[in-house]
Amino acid sequence: MAKRWRVPHLIPLLGAVGVPIGLTFLGLTLGGALAIAPAVVAGGVLTLVLVALAMRHLTWLGGLADVVDGLSRRPVALPRAPALYGDVIGALERRDRRIRAERDDLGHRIRVLESMIDALPDPLITLDAGEHIVGVNRAARAAFEADPVGRDLAAVIRHPEILRAVAEVLAGGPARDVDYREEVPVARQIIARIAALPERDGDRGCLVLLQDLTPIRKVEEVRSEFVANVSHELRTPLATLLGLIETLQGAAKDDDAARTRFLAVMAAQGSRMSRLVDDLLSLSQIELNEHTPPAGEVDLAELLQGVKDTVAISAGELDIDIELEVAGLPPVPGDRDELFQVFLNLIVNAVKYGRAGKRVEVRGRLDDGHCAVAVQDFGAGIPRQEIPRLTERFYRVDKARSRELGGTGLGLAIVKHVVNRHRGSLRIESTEGRGSTFTVRLPVAPVIKL
């Protein structure tokens, strides 16, 4: 903004211009070259003309100083320039355009960088040389109860190994990785990656990236446990088969009664391994497609009647009656074969673990836009602490009895994954001594209005 000239500014200007001119005219007058009155008038007029010219240029130069000072902070309007300064103002305008372009480009780069940092799924913390938090991304704000910016790192992360690693990096050491475990609020395995930032004015900051390794470690544990469980499940029937084959090839080679008995055992063990392999393949296929909802439509009442007919013979051998009350259920979106396997597993389990001479109840009802099908037995029930683990692979409450009844330990795991694929839910309720109820809720197929 151009500078406004006031009286205090004009006094030195008048003195600087008028005094030399006045003295010149005074000398000429005393020397006789000029008369006193004309000399005074001429001197005054000349002084005013020079002051006006000086004020014009000084006013523009004052405004130009303000412009140059403001170019580094914000775009400003250049003052109207006298013709004498045309080249200068042209150069300043070009510089102003270049500064604006560079400022816009820098601002865009900063916004892109901030978006990239905020998009990181893991918490990222920036520290200054004093170990104070000067910046965090969105994941870090969500990970801590309060905004950590401005706080000391030790007040936010209390793990001593991380604090030592940060101090070493800030002191000029190399980047560090610290693997540690948190127990509250939930158990988590975390790795902290600490790296230095470029120095500024002799100070060195650093970055701390916190990566949660719990899902990866969990997958590794599940894979290891899965291989161990499969090996264990196959080892027993294989050992039995090999032992019986060896016996039939040796001592019982000509013993018809032993051969008949051993062949029956071998057939049972072979069937057990076949069921285990079939269940593993089914579970693998279901998990592969779990993220994709099924496109078909299933009549639950008809399907459950088919399951009852399939299980009726084995239930009759145990004197167990299957009571089915599912009339009037609307169709549900789903894969018929998968849902058949779900309810077959649940009803077979209810028959196996129910009490002889009792019944199994299968009841269906509408519940808030879902079909809820409950399978209830009247067996010994399940201890409450065991219920959360029932859908784990190979988990059994009574391992010996489960194997004796031909179970693979994968039935409820298959049920869980199929129900998840159908965007439903599984609820398990049990009371020891009174039996258990497994309820599957599936969304109802939408009605298409023509």
C-alpha positions as CSV (number, residue, x, y, z in Angstrom):
1,M,0.0,0.0,0.0
2,A,1.4,3.4,-1.0
3,K,2.7,5.6,1.8
4,R,0.7,8.6,2.8
5,W,2.9,11.7,3.2
6,R,2.0,14.1,6.1
7,V,3.5,17.4,7.4
8,P,6.1,15.7,9.6
9,H,7.4,13.9,6.5
10,L,7.5,17.2,4.4
11,I,9.6,19.2,6.9
12,P,12.9,17.3,6.2
13,L,12.0,17.2,2.5
14,L,11.4,21.0,2.4
15,G,14.6,21.5,4.3
16,A,16.6,19.2,2.0
17,V,15.3,20.9,-1.1
18,G,14.5,24.4,-0.1
19,V,17.5,25.4,2.0
20,P,20.2,24.8,-0.8
21,I,18.0,26.7,-3.3
22,G,17.3,29.6,-0.8
23,L,21.0,29.9,-0.1
24,T,21.8,30.0,-3.8
25,F,19.3,32.8,-4.4
26,L,20.4,34.6,-1.3
27,G,24.0,34.6,-2.6
28,L,23.0,35.9,-6.0
29,T,21.0,38.6,-4.4
30,L,23.7,39.8,-2.1
31,G,26.1,39.7,-5.0
32,G,23.8,42.1,-6.8
33,A,22.8,39.6,-9.5
34,L,19.1,39.5,-8.4
35,A,16.7,41.8,-6.7
36,I,15.5,40.6,-3.3
37,A,11.7,40.2,-4.1
38,P,12.1,38.4,-7.4
39,A,14.7,36.2,-5.8
40,V,12.4,35.1,-3.0
41,V,9.5,34.4,-5.3
42,A,11.6,32.5,-7.8
43,G,13.2,30.5,-5.0
44,G,9.8,29.6,-3.5
45,V,8.3,28.5,-6.8
46,L,11.3,26.4,-7.7
47,T,11.3,24.8,-4.2
48,L,7.6,23.9,-4.5
49,V,8.1,22.4,-8.0
50,L,11.0,20.3,-6.8
51,V,9.1,19.2,-3.7
52,A,6.1,18.1,-5.8
53,L,8.4,16.1,-8.1
54,A,10.2,14.5,-5.2
55,M,6.9,13.7,-3.4
56,R,5.6,11.9,-6.5
57,H,8.7,9.7,-6.8
58,L,9.1,9.2,-3.1
59,T,5.4,8.3,-2.7
60,W,5.8,5.6,-5.4
61,L,9.1,4.3,-3.9
62,G,7.5,4.1,-0.5
63,G,4.6,2.0,-1.9
64,L,7.1,-0.1,-3.8
65,A,8.9,-0.9,-0.6
66,D,5.7,-2.1,0.9
67,V,5.0,-4.3,-2.1
68,V,8.4,-5.9,-2.1
69,D,8.1,-6.6,1.6
70,G,4.7,-8.2,1.1
71,L,5.6,-10.4,-1.9
72,S,6.9,-13.1,0.4
73,R,3.7,-13.3,2.4
74,R,0.7,-12.7,0.1
75,P,-0.2,-11.5,-3.3
76,V,-0.4,-7.7,-3.5
77,A,-1.3,-5.0,-6.0
78,L,1.6,-3.1,-7.4
79,P,1.2,0.8,-7.3
80,R,0.9,2.7,-10.4
81,A,4.4,3.6,-11.5
82,P,5.8,6.7,-13.1
83,A,7.1,6.1,-16.7
84,L,10.7,6.3,-15.4
85,Y,10.3,3.1,-13.4
86,G,8.5,1.0,-16.1
87,D,11.3,-1.6,-16.4
88,V,11.5,-2.0,-12.6
89,I,7.7,-2.5,-12.2
90,G,7.7,-5.0,-15.1
91,A,10.4,-7.0,-13.5
92,L,8.6,-6.9,-10.1
93,E,5.3,-8.0,-11.8
94,R,7.0,-11.0,-13.4
95,R,8.6,-11.9,-10.0
96,D,5.3,-11.6,-8.3
97,R,3.7,-14.0,-10.8
98,R,6.5,-16.5,-10.4
99,I,6.3,-16.3,-6.6
100,R,2.5,-16.8,-6.7
101,A,3.0,-19.9,-9.0
102,E,5.7,-21.3,-6.7
103,R,3.5,-20.7,-3.7
104,D,0.5,-22.4,-5.3
105,D,2.7,-25.4,-6.3
106,L,4.2,-25.6,-2.9
107,G,0.8,-25.5,-1.2
108,H,-0.5,-28.2,-3.5
109,R,2.5,-30.4,-2.7
110,I,1.9,-29.9,1.0
111,R,-1.7,-30.9,0.7
112,V,-0.9,-34.0,-1.3
113,L,1.7,-35.0,1.3
114,E,-0.7,-34.4,4.2
115,S,-3.3,-36.5,2.4
116,M,-0.8,-39.3,1.9
117,I,0.2,-39.3,5.5
118,D,-3.4,-39.2,6.7
119,A,-4.2,-42.1,4.4
120,L,-1.6,-44.4,6.2
121,P,-3.5,-47.1,8.1
122,D,-0.8,-47.1,10.9
123,P,-0.2,-44.3,13.4
124,L,2.6,-41.9,12.5
125,I,4.1,-39.4,15.0
126,T,6.6,-36.6,14.2
127,L,8.9,-35.5,17.0
128,D,11.2,-32.5,17.4
129,A,14.7,-32.6,19.0
130,G,13.2,-32.3,22.5
131,E,11.0,-35.4,22.0
132,H,7.9,-33.3,21.8
133,I,5.1,-34.4,19.4
134,V,4.8,-31.8,16.6
135,G,2.6,-33.8,14.2
136,V,0.4,-36.9,13.9
137,N,-1.8,-38.5,11.2
138,R,-5.4,-39.4,11.4
139,A,-4.6,-43.0,12.6
140,A,-2.5,-41.6,15.4
141,R,-5.3,-39.3,16.6
142,A,-7.7,-42.2,16.6
143,A,-5.3,-44.5,18.5
144,F,-4.9,-42.1,21.4
145,E,-7.6,-40.8,23.7
146,A,-6.6,-37.1,23.3
147,D,-4.8,-35.1,20.6
148,P,-1.1,-35.8,21.4
149,V,0.3,-32.8,19.5
150,G,2.4,-30.7,21.9
151,R,2.8,-33.4,24.5
152,D,6.0,-35.2,25.4
153,L,6.4,-38.6,23.8
154,A,6.9,-40.2,27.3
155,A,3.4,-39.1,28.3
156,V,1.9,-40.9,25.3
157,I,4.0,-44.0,24.9
158,R,5.5,-45.4,28.1
159,H,7.5,-48.3,26.7
160,P,11.1,-47.7,27.8
161,E,12.7,-49.5,24.8
162,I,10.9,-47.1,22.4
163,L,12.0,-44.1,24.4
164,R,15.6,-45.3,24.4
165,A,15.5,-45.9,20.6
166,V,14.1,-42.4,20.0
167,A,16.8,-40.8,22.1
168,E,19.5,-42.7,20.1
169,V,18.1,-41.7,16.8
170,L,17.8,-38.0,17.8
171,A,21.4,-38.2,19.0
172,G,22.5,-39.2,15.5
173,G,22.1,-42.9,15.6
174,P,20.7,-45.1,12.8
175,A,17.0,-46.0,12.3
176,R,15.6,-48.5,14.8
177,D,12.8,-51.1,14.9
178,V,11.4,-52.0,18.3
179,D,9.1,-55.0,18.6
180,Y,6.9,-54.9,21.8
181,R,3.7,-56.2,23.2
182,E,0.7,-54.4,24.7
183,E,-1.7,-56.1,27.1
184,V,-4.3,-53.4,27.6
185,P,-7.0,-52.7,26.6
186,V,-6.4,-55.8,24.4
187,A,-3.3,-57.9,23.8
188,R,-1.5,-56.6,20.7
189,Q,1.9,-57.1,19.1
190,I,3.3,-53.9,17.7
191,I,6.5,-52.9,16.0
192,A,7.7,-49.2,16.2
193,R,9.8,-48.0,13.3
194,I,11.9,-45.0,14.2
195,A,13.8,-42.9,11.6
196,A,15.5,-39.5,11.6
197,L,14.2,-36.4,9.8
198,P,16.5,-33.9,8.0
199,E,18.3,-31.5,10.3
200,R,17.1,-27.9,10.6
201,D,19.2,-25.2,12.4
202,G,21.2,-28.0,13.9
203,D,18.2,-29.7,15.4
204,R,17.2,-33.3,14.4
205,G,13.7,-34.6,14.6
206,C,12.4,-38.1,13.9
207,L,9.4,-40.1,12.8
208,V,7.8,-43.0,14.8
209,L,5.6,-45.4,12.9
210,L,3.5,-47.8,15.0
211,Q,2.5,-50.9,13.0
212,D,0.1,-53.5,14.5
213,L,1.4,-56.9,13.7
214,T,-1.4,-58.7,15.7
215,P,-3.4,-59.9,12.6
216,I,-0.2,-61.2,10.9
217,R,0.9,-63.0,14.0
218,K,-2.6,-64.3,14.5
219,V,-2.6,-65.7,11.0
220,E,0.8,-67.3,11.6
221,E,-0.5,-68.9,14.8
222,V,-3.7,-70.1,13.1
223,R,-1.7,-71.6,10.2
224,S,0.6,-73.4,12.6
225,E,-2.2,-74.6,14.8
226,F,-4.2,-75.7,11.7
227,V,-1.3,-77.8,10.4
228,A,-0.7,-79.4,13.8
229,N,-4.5,-80.2,14.2
230,V,-4.8,-81.7,10.8
231,S,-1.7,-83.8,11.3
232,H,-3.1,-84.9,14.7
233,E,-6.5,-85.7,13.3
234,L,-5.0,-87.8,10.5
235,R,-2.3,-89.5,12.5
236,T,-4.7,-91.6,14.7
237,P,-6.8,-93.2,11.9
238,L,-3.7,-93.7,9.8
239,A,-1.9,-95.4,12.6
240,T,-4.9,-97.6,13.2
241,L,-5.2,-98.5,9.6
242,L,-1.5,-99.3,9.3
243,G,-1.6,-101.4,12.5
244,L,-4.6,-103.4,11.3
245,I,-3.1,-103.9,7.8
246,E,0.1,-105.2,9.4
247,T,-1.9,-107.5,11.7
248,L,-3.9,-108.9,8.7
249,Q,-0.7,-109.5,6.8
250,G,0.8,-111.4,9.7
251,A,-0.8,-113.0,12.8
252,A,-4.4,-112.7,11.6
253,K,-3.7,-113.6,8.0
254,D,-5.9,-116.8,8.2
255,D,-8.3,-115.6,11.0
256,D,-11.6,-115.0,9.3
257,A,-13.3,-113.6,12.4
258,A,-10.4,-111.2,13.1
259,R,-10.3,-110.1,9.4
260,T,-14.0,-109.3,9.4
261,R,-13.7,-107.3,12.7
262,F,-10.6,-105.5,11.5
263,L,-12.0,-104.6,8.1
264,A,-15.0,-103.0,9.8
265,V,-12.7,-100.9,12.0
266,M,-10.6,-100.0,8.9
267,A,-13.7,-98.9,7.0
268,A,-14.7,-96.7,10.0
269,Q,-11.3,-95.1,10.1
270,G,-11.2,-94.6,6.4
271,S,-14.7,-93.0,6.5
272,R,-13.4,-90.7,9.3
273,M,-10.5,-89.5,7.2
274,S,-12.8,-89.1,4.2
275,R,-15.1,-86.9,6.2
276,L,-12.2,-84.9,7.5
277,V,-10.9,-84.2,4.0
278,D,-14.4,-83.4,2.8
279,D,-14.9,-80.9,5.6
280,L,-11.5,-79.3,5.0
281,L,-12.3,-78.8,1.3
282,S,-15.7,-77.4,2.1
283,L,-14.3,-75.0,4.6
284,S,-11.6,-73.9,2.2
285,Q,-14.1,-73.3,-0.6
286,I,-16.5,-71.4,1.8
287,E,-13.7,-69.2,3.1
288,L,-12.6,-68.4,-0.5
289,N,-16.1,-67.1,-1.4
290,E,-17.0,-65.6,2.0
291,H,-16.6,-62.0,0.8
292,T,-19.1,-62.6,-2.0
293,P,-22.8,-62.8,-1.0
294,P,-24.8,-65.6,-2.7
295,A,-27.1,-64.7,-5.6
296,G,-29.7,-67.4,-5.3
297,E,-32.9,-67.7,-3.3
298,V,-33.8,-70.5,-0.9
299,D,-37.1,-71.7,0.5
300,L,-36.1,-72.4,4.1
301,A,-39.2,-74.5,5.0
302,E,-38.6,-76.9,2.1
303,L,-34.9,-77.1,2.8
304,L,-35.4,-77.8,6.5
305,Q,-37.9,-80.6,5.6
306,G,-35.2,-82.1,3.4
307,V,-32.6,-82.0,6.3
308,K,-35.1,-83.7,8.6
309,D,-35.7,-86.5,6.1
310,T,-32.0,-86.9,5.7
311,V,-31.4,-87.2,9.5
312,A,-34.5,-89.2,10.3
313,I,-33.0,-92.7,10.2
314,S,-30.1,-91.9,12.5
315,A,-32.3,-90.0,14.8
316,G,-34.8,-92.9,14.9
317,E,-32.0,-95.3,15.9
318,L,-31.4,-93.1,19.0
319,D,-35.2,-92.8,19.7
320,I,-35.0,-89.1,19.1
321,D,-37.9,-87.3,17.4
322,I,-37.2,-84.2,15.3
323,E,-40.0,-81.6,15.7
324,L,-40.2,-79.1,12.8
325,E,-42.1,-75.9,13.0
326,V,-41.1,-73.7,10.1
327,A,-44.2,-73.1,8.1
328,G,-44.8,-69.7,6.6
329,L,-41.1,-68.6,6.4
330,P,-40.4,-66.3,3.5
331,P,-37.5,-67.1,1.1
332,V,-34.0,-65.9,1.9
333,P,-31.1,-65.0,-0.4
334,G,-28.6,-67.8,-0.3
335,D,-26.8,-70.9,-1.7
336,R,-29.0,-73.9,-1.2
337,D,-26.2,-76.4,-0.8
338,E,-24.4,-74.3,1.7
339,L,-27.5,-73.6,3.8
340,F,-28.4,-77.3,3.7
341,Q,-25.0,-78.1,5.1
342,V,-25.4,-75.5,7.9
343,F,-28.7,-77.0,9.2
344,L,-27.6,-80.5,8.5
345,N,-24.5,-79.9,10.8
346,L,-26.7,-78.3,13.5
347,I,-29.4,-80.9,13.5
348,V,-26.9,-83.8,13.3
349,N,-25.0,-82.3,16.3
350,A,-28.3,-82.0,18.2
351,V,-29.1,-85.6,17.6
352,K,-25.6,-86.8,18.5
353,Y,-25.3,-84.8,21.7
354,G,-29.0,-84.9,22.8
355,R,-30.3,-87.5,25.1
356,A,-31.8,-90.8,23.8
357,G,-35.5,-90.8,24.0
358,K,-35.7,-87.0,23.9
359,R,-36.5,-84.7,21.0
360,V,-34.8,-82.1,18.8
361,E,-36.9,-78.9,18.1
362,V,-36.4,-76.9,14.9
363,R,-38.5,-73.7,15.0
364,G,-38.5,-70.8,12.6
365,R,-39.9,-67.3,12.9
366,L,-39.6,-63.8,11.5
367,D,-37.5,-61.4,13.5
368,D,-37.0,-57.8,12.4
369,G,-36.5,-58.5,8.7
370,H,-34.7,-61.8,9.3
371,C,-35.6,-65.5,9.4
372,A,-34.5,-66.9,12.7
373,V,-34.2,-70.7,12.8
374,A,-33.5,-72.2,16.2
375,V,-32.2,-75.8,16.7
376,Q,-32.7,-77.0,20.3
377,D,-31.5,-80.2,21.9
378,F,-32.1,-81.5,25.4
379,G,-28.7,-83.0,26.1
380,A,-26.1,-82.3,28.8
381,G,-25.5,-78.7,27.7
382,I,-22.2,-76.9,27.2
383,P,-20.2,-75.1,29.9
384,R,-20.5,-71.3,29.5
385,Q,-16.7,-70.8,29.3
386,E,-16.6,-73.1,26.3
387,I,-19.2,-71.4,24.2
388,P,-17.0,-68.6,22.6
389,R,-14.6,-71.3,21.2
390,L,-17.2,-73.6,19.7
391,T,-16.8,-72.3,16.2
392,E,-13.0,-72.6,16.2
393,R,-11.5,-75.3,13.9
394,F,-11.0,-78.7,15.6
395,Y,-12.2,-77.4,18.9
396,R,-14.2,-79.9,20.9
397,V,-15.8,-79.7,24.4
398,D,-15.5,-83.5,24.8
399,K,-12.7,-84.7,22.4
400,A,-13.1,-88.4,23.1
401,R,-16.8,-88.4,22.7
402,S,-16.7,-86.3,19.6
403,R,-14.2,-88.7,17.9
404,E,-16.3,-91.6,19.0
405,L,-19.3,-90.2,17.3
406,G,-17.4,-89.5,14.1
407,G,-17.0,-85.7,14.5
408,T,-14.3,-83.9,12.7
409,G,-14.3,-80.7,14.8
410,L,-15.0,-78.6,11.7
411,G,-18.8,-78.6,11.6
412,L,-19.5,-75.4,13.6
413,A,-16.6,-73.6,11.9
414,I,-18.3,-74.4,8.5
415,V,-21.6,-73.1,10.0
416,K,-20.0,-69.8,11.1
417,H,-18.4,-69.1,7.7
418,V,-21.4,-70.0,5.7
419,V,-23.6,-67.8,7.9
420,N,-21.1,-64.9,7.5
421,R,-21.2,-65.3,3.7
422,H,-25.0,-65.0,3.9
423,R,-24.7,-61.8,5.9
424,G,-26.4,-63.5,8.9
425,S,-25.5,-64.3,12.5
426,L,-25.1,-67.4,14.7
427,R,-26.2,-67.3,18.4
428,I,-25.4,-70.1,20.9
429,E,-27.2,-70.5,24.2
430,S,-26.7,-73.4,26.5
431,T,-27.5,-74.4,30.1
432,E,-25.7,-77.4,31.6
433,G,-28.1,-80.2,32.3
434,R,-30.8,-78.7,30.1
435,G,-29.5,-78.6,26.6
436,S,-28.4,-76.1,24.0
437,T,-30.0,-73.9,21.3
438,F,-28.2,-72.8,18.1
439,T,-30.1,-69.9,16.4
440,V,-29.2,-68.8,12.8
441,R,-30.6,-65.5,11.6
442,L,-30.7,-64.8,7.8
443,P,-31.9,-61.7,6.1
444,V,-35.2,-62.1,4.2
445,A,-35.1,-61.7,0.4
446,P,-36.4,-58.3,-0.7
447,V,-39.9,-58.2,-2.3
448,I,-39.8,-56.9,-5.9
449,K,-42.8,-54.7,-6.7
450,L,-43.9,-54.7,-10.3
